[in-house]
């Protein structure tokens, strides 16, 4: 029997005191550090992970924690894969938190403490993603207990979407025609949130929308802006607002990816229009994906159905 405890500090998040919630399996988010403090008092754990890292854990506002017992022989236990599974769960929960609100929540170094019959060991690993919010900042965001409950509610759907069979055995090939629209969208969301450059971030936001809604490459800027406006909004006024926001996003995307640089109109008044466009597009993405994953019919449409069926659905929205 091998007993494991994996844990990592969560940065740029504010939560209420005494939060201790199971996300899935034995994986939890907690502001109660009793478990972590107990681990840090075990043998030479503090020395092994380093006093600076131990101090960071002891002063954390919130941590991810996972424990599991493996009924296998020691020689068959893979500590690296065990910790990576926790890191992957953390990565998927970032998506869930983003679906609640814009944020830059992230972790750095994670640790696995595991016990065999005669000894214990520590394995540490680092997840390379470093997130920023929609305007490229890393700053704390408050999540209430209700916010966390909603993120936990969405988490199984995110797991289901992102754990679909990969189209190839090569892990470096992730976005293909065999990958579902929604799975491709989450890939580009992660890429967008991992860059601090706002122009690049907006460009990747557009790739998210195309992953979900694109059925043709012709007149893409107009067609996609129109489709999303009708998908989200119920009045002509709100549709025009969303349409205009996406037109701005595509203007920025065009200038960034084609080498011209962001137009001066977006940079006036301390780049206010650029920042507003980033915030608005981020919120549009969140609303689109929330609407899809909270409807079984829409989820099936954007994960299983073919391009023709998606196109027919979008046409019916516009010409109903």
N, C-alpha and C positions, 0 to 999 in steps of 0.2 A: 504494500500500500504506500503510495506517495501522496503526501498532503501538500497542496500548493496555495500560495497567497500571492497574487499579483496586484500592483498598485502604482498609481502615478498622481502627481499633483495636477490640478486643473487651473490654468491661468486665465485671467481676464473674465472672470465670472464672479458675480455676487449672488449669494443665496441666503435664505433665512437660516437662523441658528437651528441646529438639531435636525437638519434635513438628512434623511437616510432612506433612500428609495431603491428598490430592486428594479432594474431596467429590463433584464431578461436573464433566465437561468440563475446563476449566483452573482452576476455582474450588477454592480450597484453604483449609485452616485451618493456621496455622503459628505456632510460638513461635520459629522461626528468623527473625530480623529482617534477614538479609543483603540480601534483595531490597529491603525497605523502606529500609534505610540507603543502598543504592545509588541508589534513586530520589531520596531527599532530598538527595543530593550532586549531582544533575543541575541545572545552571544556577542559576536563581533560584527553584527549587521551594520552598525553605524560606521565602523572602520572600513568595512568592505565597500559600501556605497559612497563613502566620503562624508565628512562632517558638513560640508556646504550643502550637499544634497539632502542629508538628514535634517538639517535646519530648515531647508525649504519645505520639506514634507511636514515638519512639526508646526510650521507657521501657515500652512495652506488654509485657504478659506473653504476648499472643496477638493475631494479626491474621487477618482475611480478606484474601485476595489473589486477583486474577483477571487473567489476561492473554489477549489475543486479537488476531490480526491480521486486518484487514479489507481485502479486495482490491476497494476501491471508490474512486470519485473523492472528493476532499475535500469538495466541495459537497454530496455525498449522505450524508456521515457525520453522524449525530446524536449528539453527545457526551452530551446529557442522557439519551436512551434507553439508551445504552450503560451509563452508570453506574446507572441505575434497574434494569437487568437484574441487576447485581451485588447491589444492595440487596434485590431480590426473592429472589434465591437465599439471601441472608443471612437474610431473614425466614422462609423455609421451613426453613432449618436450625435456627432457634430452636425450631420445632416438634419437630424431630428430637431436639434436646437435651432438651426438656421431656419427651419420651416416655421418656427414660432416667431422669431424676430431676427433682424440683422445683428451680427455679433462678430467677435474675433476670438471666441473661446478656443483654447488649444491646450495641448500637453507637450511636454518635452521628453525627459527621460523616464522610462518605466522600469519597474523591477519585479522580479519573480523570486520569492523565497520558497524553497521546496525542501521537505523533510523526507528522508528515507528512514529505515529502522535504526540506523546507527549514526547518521550525520545529517547536516543540513547544508544547503548551498544557495548562492545568490547568482542570478543571471539578470543582466540589465540590457536594455535595447532602446533605441531612439527612433521615433517616427518622424520622418523628415518634413511633413507638412507644417507650414507656419502661416496661420490664417490672419487676414485683415478683414475689416468690415467693408461695406460698399464704397466708402470714400478713402480706403487705403490705410485706415488707422487701426492700431491695436489698443483697445481701451475696454475697461470692464463694463459688462452689461448685466443688469439685474434680471434674474429669473425667479419668479415667485414659485411657491409650491404648486400652484395650479398650472403655471407654465411648464414645469418639469413633468407634471402628470400628463399634459397634452403631448409633450415630446415623447414620453414613454409609450403613450397610446399609438403614436405614429411609427415608433421604432420597428415593430414586426414587419410592417409594409416595406420599410426601407431595406431591411434585411432581405426580404423576399425579392425585391427588385434588384438589389446589387449582388445577390448570390445566385443569379441565374447562371446556367452553364456557360462557360467561356467558349467562344467560337473556335479557338485554336489552343493548342497546348503551350504556345509561346506566350508567357505572361506579359511580354512587352507589346503585344497586339491586343488592344482592348476595345477599339471602336470599329466595328465592321457592320455590314448589312445584316448580319445574323444577330447582332446585339439589339435588344429592344429599344424603342425610342426613349423610354423613361430611364433605362439604365445608361444610355449614352448621355442623357441630360445630366444625370448625377455626376458623371465623369467630368463634364465641362464645368459644372458648378464647383466641384472641388478644385479644378484648375483655376477658375476665376477667383475663388476665395484665397488661393495660395499666392496670388500676385498682389503686390502693393501698388503697382502702377495703374492708375484709374483708367487710362485709355485702353490698356490691354485688358483690364477687368471687364470693361463694357463690351469690348470685342468678343470676349468669351461668353458674356451674358447672351449676346446675339446668337452664338453657337448653341447655347442651351435651348433657346426658342426654336431655332431651326431643327434641332434634334427632335423636338416634339411635334412641331406644326408644319414643317416644310414638306410639300408634296411636289414642288417644281422649283427649278432654279431660275426661271424667268420672272422678271419683275419682283424679285424676292423682297426687297424693301417694302413695297406697297402691299403685296399679297400677305406677307407675314404680319405686318402691322395691322392690317385689316382683320385677319383671321383672329388674332389675339384679342383685339378690341371687342369683337363680337362674342368671343368665347367668355370673356370676363364680365362685360358690362351689359346693362339692360336699357340704358337710355342713350339718346344721341349725344347729349352733352358729355357724359362720362366716356363714351366711345371716342369722341374727338380728343379728349384729354389723353387717354391711353395711346391713341394713334399718334398724336404729336410727340409724346415721350419716346415712343419707339422709333419714329422718324429721326429724332435727334440722336438716339443711340446708334442708328445705322449710319448716320452722317459721321459720327465719331469713329465707328468701326471702319468705315471706308477709308478715312484719312490715316488711321493707324496702320492698317494692314497693307495699304498700297503705298506707304512710304512718304506721304505728303506732310505728316504731322498734324496735330489737332488744330482745327481752324480757330482764328482769333476770336470769333464771336463766342466761343465756348470758354475763353480764357479771361474775358473781361470781368471786372469786379471780383478779383481773387478767384477766378474760375468758377463763379457761382453756378452758371448754367451747366458746366461739366459735372460739378458735384451733385446738383439736383437731378441731372439725367441718370447718374450712377445710382442714386438712392431710389429714384422712381422705377428704374429698370429692375433693380434688385427686388423691390416690392412686387412688381408685376410677375416676375419669375416665381416668387414665393406663392402668390395667389393662384397662379396657374397650376403649380404642382400640388398644392393643398387641395384644390378642386378636383384634380384627377385622382389622387390617391384616396380621397374620402368618398369616392363614388365607384362602386364595383364595375358599373358599366363603362365609365370613362377609363378606369384602370385597365380593363380588358382591351378597350379600343387602342390605347397607346402602348400596350405591351405585347399584345397578341395579334391584333388585326393587321391586315396588309395596307399598303399605301392607298389603294383604291378606296377601301372602306373609310380610312381616315379622311381622304379627300372629299368623299360624299358627305360625311358628317360635317365638315367645315363649310362646304357649299350650302348645305341645308341651314346652317346657322345664319349665313349671310343673306340667303334668298328666301327665307321662310315667310 
